[in-house]
Amino acid sequence: MSFNMPIYHHPDFGAEKFANAPDVVFEYAPMDGVAPDGFHSTSMFPEYFKVDGEWKLAGESRMDSCVVICEDGNLAVIEPRNLKKGDKVILGRTEQCEDGIYLHCSGFIDENTQLEDRFVFRQGRSRETSYARDYDKLFELLRHEKEHGFILWVMGPAVAFDADARKAMQSLIENGYAHGLMAGNALATHDLEGAYLHTALGQDIYTQKSQPNGHYNHLDVCNKARRSGSIPQFIKDYDLKDGIICSCVKKGIPIVLAGSIRDDGPLPEVISDANEAACAMRELAKKATTVICMATMLHTIATGNMTPSYRVMEDGEIRPVYLYTVDADEFVVNKLLDRGSLAATTVVTNVQDFITLVAKGLEVID
């Protein structure tokens, strides 16, 4: 079955509420990193702003940010901390044209499609949910995105704790099903530990048996990588050949590693400054058309907050951004839904099983 891209439906700007709406009001940012009072905060949905009588879509949007009118008349969506003194920041706390601002939640919904039965069972997502159709849809989507989109993987360290999961993810990367990777120090450290010593946190990644003095293994990996000066040089110095990070490096896949206060090492490429890490993640998330988050609550929430439900392509086409979150804990996947995302698909399962099923479904492993 081939993938069919949903068609985007623009608002009816000929309607009375659009025609009679005022232009937006703006104020200048009073200082770097500070928005004027009453600033408008963006959502994950497409938002239009009436500037000089013309309704304009904010293109590269994200949640919880300001909208700035640029000198060329275009709109830039900027995190409040990144505002510059003098930026023209749009004001307004309404979303139905009253302040020249319109929030468009139904752009990808066919008006002729509606749920016939209002009382239905099993609409939530839990361990009891059947995900068979979700997997089929994901296979269709990834085959399309391999050639026409940007697939961004967001991973926790659990993906690297199992030999089969590492092999499955490596095969997906090598076969073109990854265009970017975001993670923390732990995923990269333990995946490189698997490549160097066949362990993760000192346990054999196949047998799960703890090795003698294995608790030193990840520390030795961090230390040696820091001595090498970079992850690519560490891979070269020790002739590492398998796993997630090795495959990304060899294929030239961009990696953003955002650090935390508890990191060991960390590895040389880990960005320890939280704001710098968020900006680097944001630059990669801007390109994404499909995002798959696996077993990492904090990175999942961060990525969800900086990823809109739509993407304006270079040819002007507006398409949805597909967002998946996979975790064995229902609480974690529901945190993504709590951000108000109607575009998120949640899967409650073990991530090792998930990634292996995806690799088999795409026929990159037997």
MARLUM-409810 format. One record per atom (N, C-alpha, C): residue in one letter; x, y, z. Coordinates in steps of 0.1 Angstrom, whole numbers, plus 5000, padded with zeros to 4 digits. Atoms other than C-alpha are relative to their C-alpha. Layout:
MARLUM-409810
AXYZ...
This chain:
MARLUM-409810
M500949885000M500050005000M500950125000S499249885001S501450344990S499550115010F500349904990F501550645013F499350124993N500749885005N499050935006N500150115009M499849884992M500051275018M498650075002P501249924997P497051455035P500150144993I500149875006I495951775017I499750105010Y500249894991Y496152095036Y498950094995H501149915004H493052315036H500250135007H499849874994H493652685041H498750055006P501349944996P491152895060P499350084989D500749925010D488453075041D500150155003F499749864996F489853425042F499050104994G501149925004G486853555024G498850015010A501049994990A484753495054A500050135008E500249874994E483453795073E501050035012K499249984988K485553745105K501550034995F498749975005F488753755084F500150134993A500049875007A487754045063A499950125009N500249894990N486754255093N501050005011A499050014989A489654155115A501050124999P499049895001P492154435124P501349944997D498650045001D495754425116D500649975014V499450034987V497954285144V500750125005V499349894993V499554515169V501349945005F498750044995F503154495178F500750105009E499249924993E505554635203E501549964999Y498650035001Y509354655203Y500549925012A499450074989A511254405225A500850105008P499349904992P512554625254P501549985002M498650044998M515854435257M500249864995D499750135004D517554125246D499449895009G500550114992G515753805258G498850045007V501249964993V512653995270V498950044990A501149975008A509254015253A499250115006P500949894994P506854315257P498849935007D501250064993D503854255280D498949984989G501150035009G500954095262G500449934987F499550065013F503053915236F499149874997H500750125004H501353635216H500949885001S499250124999S502553285224S499549904990T500550105011T502453025195T499749875006S500450144997S501052675195S500749914990M499550095010M501852365175M499350004987F500950005012F499152445149F500450124991P499849885009P499352675119P499350125005E500649884995E498753035129E500250114989Y500049905010Y497953325106Y499950145007F500049874994F498553695113F499750114989K500449905010K497053995095K500950125001V499049895000V499854235086V499750094987D500349905011D499054545064D498949944991G501250055007G495754385054G500149864994E499850145006E497254045044E500249905011W499850114990W496953725063W501249914996K498750075003K500353555066K500149895010L499750124992L501253215079L501450015006A498750014994A504053185104A500649864996G499550125006G506252925087G500749915010E499250094991E508852775110E499650035015S500649974987S506652775141S500549895011R499950094989R506852595175R499250055012M500749964989M505152605208M500750105009D499449914990D505652885234D501050094996S499049905006S507453135212S499350124996C500649885005C506953485200C500150014985V500049985014V506153605165V500550144998V499449875003V508353885151V499850034986I500149955013I507654095121I501350054995C498749975005C510854105101C500050134991E499949885009E512054405080E499549974986D500650035013D511054225048D498649965000G501450034999G507554165061G499749865004N500350144996N507953795068N499949995015L500250024985L507153645102L501149905004A499050104994A509853475124A499449965013V500450054987V508953255153V501249985008I498749994992I511553315180I499749975015E500150034986E511953175215E500350145007P499849874993P511653465240P501550035004R498649984996R515253405252R500950054989N499249975011N516453465217N499650134993L500449865005L514653805211L501250105001K499149895000K516754105203K499350135003K500649874997K516154455216K499650064987G500549935012G513954635190G499249914991D500850095008D512354325175D498550045001K501449975001K508754385164K499249885004V500750124995V506854135186V498550025000I501450005001I503254065179I499349985013L500850014988L500754115207L498749944998G501450065001G497453945214G499849875006R500250124993R495953675235R498749934995T501250065006T492953585213T500549934987E499550085011E493053335184E498949984989Q501150025010Q489853375163Q499850144993C499949885009C490753695144C499850135008E500349884993E489853945172E501250095001D498749925000D493554065174D500849994987G499350025012G494353985138G500849875000I499350134999I495453635148I499049894999Y500950125002Y493953305137Y500749875002L499450134998L494752965150L499249904992H500750095010H493952705123H500349855004C499850134995C493452365140C499649884991S500650115008S491752175112S500550004986G499449995014G494052225082G500149874993F499850135006F494551855076F498849915002I501250084997I491051745086I499050024988D501049995011D488551665058D498750035007E501249964994E485351845067E498949904997N501150105002N483251565052N500249875008T499850114992T484751315076T499750035014Q500349984986Q483251285110Q499749875007L500250124992L482851025138L498549985001E501450025000E479350875135E499549975014D500450034987D479250735170D500750085010R499349924990R479950965199R500449925012F499650084989F480050695225F500749874995V499250115006V482850445216V501049955011F499050064991F485150215235F501450014994R498650025004R488950185234R500650114992Q499449895007Q489850535222Q501350045006G498749974994G492750565246G501149914995R498950075004R496250435241R500749945012S499550074988S497450165265S500749884996R499350135003R499249835268R499049904993E501050095006E495949675257E499750044985T500349965014T495849865224T500749914990S499450075011S496349685192S500750104991Y499349905008Y499049865172Y500349954986A499750065013A499049645141A499850104989R500249915010R497549915119R501050125001D499049904998D499850175134D501449974994Y498850045006Y502849975124Y499950004985D500150005014D501549935089D500050144994K500049865004K500950305086K501450065001L498649954999L504450375099L500949954989F499150055010F506050145074F499750084987E500449925012E504150325046E500650145000L499549864998L505150665060L501650004998L498650005000L508850575064L500549974986R499650035014R509150435029R499950134991H500249875007H507750775016H501150105005E499149904995E509950985039E501449974997K498650045004K513150795030K500450094988E499749935013E513050974996E499550155001H500649875001H510851275003H499950085012G500149934987G511151375039G501350015008F498849994991F513451415069F499649925013I500350084989I513251135095I500950035011L499249964988L514451245129L499749905011W500150094989W515050985157W500450075012V499749954987V515051085193V500149885010M499850134994M516450805215M500650025015G499550024987G517050715251G501049885000P498950105000P519850475261P499549864999A500550135000A517550175263A500149934986V499850065014V517850135225V501349944998A498650055001A521550065230A500349885009F499750114990F521149805258F499949864994D500350145005D520249515235D500649994986A499350035013A522249365206A499150014988D500950015011D519249305184D499550144997A500549865002A517949665189A501050084993R498949925007R521349815180R500149964986K499850055014K521549595149K498850054992A501249955007A517949695139A500250144996M499949865002M518650065143M501150034990Q498949985010Q521950035125Q499649974986S500550045013S520249865096S499150114994L500949895005L517650145094L500850124995I499149895004I520350405093I500749974987E499250045012E522450225067E499149994988N500950015011N519350185045N499250124997G500649885003G518350545045G498850055008Y501249974993Y515650555071Y500350095012A499749914990A517350815093A500750124994H499449885005H518251175085H500650095011G499649924988G518951305120G499849925013L500150074987L519451185156L500250105011M499849914988M518951365189M499949905012A499950084988A519851205222A500850075011G499249954989G521751255254G501349935000N498750064999N525151155265N499949855002A500150144997A523950815277A499849914988L500250095012L522650675244L501349994992A498750015008A525950765226A501049925008T498950074992T528150645255T499849855000H500250154999H526450305259H500049934986D499950065014D526150255221D501449984996L498650025003L529850315217L500749905009E499650114991E530450095247E499749864994G500350125007G528649825228G500949974989A499250025011A530749875198A501549975004Y498650024995Y534049885218Y500249875008L499850114991L533449625245L498849905000H501150095001H530149455236H499150005013T500849994988T528549575268T499350145000A500649874997A526249855280A499850005015L499950004985L526649965316L500649885006G499250124995G528949665320G499349874997Q500750135003Q526349405308Q500249974986D500050045014D526849205277D498750034993I501249955007I524449345252I499149894994Y500850125005Y523348995241Y499549925011T500350094989T523448785272T499450075012Q500449924988Q522749065297Q500749965012K499250044988K525348915320K501050115003S499149904996S527349165340S501449944999Q498650045002Q531049155332Q500950055012P499149964990P533949175357P500550144999N499649855000N534649545366N499250074989G500849945011G531949625340G499550145002H500549874997H530849935358H501150114996Y499049905006Y534150095345Y499950024985N499950005015N533350025309N499550134994H500549875006H531250335301H500950125004L499049894996L533750555320L501249994992D498850015009D536650415300D499750054986V500449955013V534750485268V500050154999C500049854999C534150845278C501450055000N498649954999N537750885288N500849994987K499250025013K539150735256K499550094989A500649915010A536750935235A500550155002R499549874997R537851255252R501450014997R498650005004R541451165247R500150014985S500049995014S540651115210S499650134995G500349865004G539151455209G498650014994S501449995006S535851365191S499549864999I500550135002I533551075186I500549944987P499550065012P534551025149P501449955001Q498650044998Q538251015159Q500149885009F500050124991F537450765187F499649884992I500450115008I535650545162I501249954991K498950035009K538650565139K501249945008D498950054992D541250515166D499949865005Y500250144994Y539650195179Y499349914989D500550085011D538350075145D498649945003L501350044996L534750055157L499149994987K500750035013K532349915131K498549995001D501450034999D528849855145D499350105010G500849934991G525950025163G499450134994I500749885004I523950345161I500950124997I499249885002I526550615165I501049984989C499050035011C529150445142C499350024987S500850005012S526450415115S499750154996C500349865003C525450785118C501350074995V498849945004V529050895116V500549964986K499650055013K529850685086K499150044989K501049955010K526650795068K499950155000G500149855000G527151165077G498750055005I501349964994I523851175097I500350105011P499849914989P523751485119P499549955013I500350044987I523751415156I500050125010V500049914989V522751645185V499949935013L500050064986L523651525220L499950115010A500249904990A522151735247A500349955014G499550054987G523751705281G499150025012S500849984988S522351685316S501050015012I499249984989I523651755351I500749885005R499550134995R524251385358R501049934991D499350075010D526351305328D501449965005D498650044998D529551105331D500850044988G499249955012G532351235309G499950154999P500750075010P530651365289P500949984988L499450015013L531551265254L500350144994P499649875005P533251545234P498950084994E501149925007E530251645213E498850035008V501149974992V527851665241V499950145004I500249864997I526452015245I499450015014S500449994985S526352085283S499250125003D500849884997D524852435281D498649974995A501450045003A521052385282A499450084988N500549915010N520252685260N500649974986E499350035012E522852595234E499549874994A500650135005A521552235233A498650024994A501349985005A518052355229A500050064986C499949945013C519052575200C500449904989A499550105010A520952295183A498949904997M501150095003M517952055187M499050074992R501049935008R515652325173R500450014986E499649995014E517752365142E499849874993L500350135006L517451985135L498649974999A501450025000A513851975145A499350084989K500649925011K513052245119K499949934987K500050085013K513952005091K499149885000A500750134999A511951715104A498650004994T501450035005T508851575087T499449885007T500450114991T508651265108T501049995012V499250004988V509851245144V499649875008I500350124992I510150915163I500850015013C499449994987C510850945200C499949875008M500050134994M511850625219M500750005014A499550024986A512250575257A500950115005T499349894994T513350915267T498950115003M501149914997M510751125285M500450154998L499649865000L512651455288L500350054986H499749975014H513951455252H498850004992T501250015007T510551355240T499250135002I500749884997I508851645257I500650124994A499349895006A511451885246A499850014985T500250005015T511251775210T498650034996G501449975003G507451775211G499750155001N500349864998N507452135223N500650084989M499449925011M509752255195M499749954986T500450055013T508152065167T498550034997P501349975003P505052205150P499349884993S500850105006S502251995135S500050004985Y499949985015Y503052115100Y501450054996R498749955005R505952205078R499750064986V500149935013V506052455049V501349964992M498950055008M508252295022M500550114991E499449905009E510552474998E499150044989D500949965011D507952464971D498750065004G501249944994G505352614994G498949915004E501050104996E503452295000E500050005016I500150024986I502152265036I499649865003R500250144998R502351915049R500049975015P499950034986P501851745083P501449955004V498850074994V504751655106V499549895009Y500550124992Y504251305120Y500949985012L499350014987L505251255156L499649875007Y500350134993Y505550915173Y500850015013T499350024987T506450845209T499849865004V500050144997V507350495220V500649985014D499450024986D507750395257D499249895006A500750104992A506850105280A499150055011D500849934990D505250355304D498950094994E501149925005E501850495296E500150145004F499949864995F502550805317F500950084990V499149935008V505450895294V499450044987V500649965013V503550875261V498950105002N501149914998N500651055276N500550155003K499449874998K502951345285K500150074987L499949945013L503351405248L498650054995L501449965003L499551405243L499650125008D500449894992D499251655271D500550134994R499649875007R501051915249R499050054990G501149965009G497851925229G500249954986S499750045013S499151735200S499049904994L500950095007L496551585177L500749924989A499250065010A499351475154A500949895005A499150104993A501051245179A499449865000T500450144999T500850865176T500849945011T499250064988T501750695209T499949854999V499950145000V502850335212V500649965013V499650054987V503050165246V500649864998T499350135002T505649895242T501550015003N498650004998N509249795248N500750054988V499449935012V511450005225V500949904992Q499250105007Q513749705217Q499149924990D500950075008D510749515204D499550094988F500549915010F509449825185F501050024989I499049975011I512649905166I500349874992T499850135007T513149535157T498849974990L501250025009L509549515143L500150104988V499949905011V510149835123V501049964990A499050045010A513349705108A499649884992K500550125007K511649375099K498950044990G501149955009G508649555085G500550074988L499449935011L510849765063L501049914992E499150115007E512849445053E501450044999V498549975000V516249585063V500749895009I499550124993I516749275086I499149894998D500850125002D515548915084D499149985013
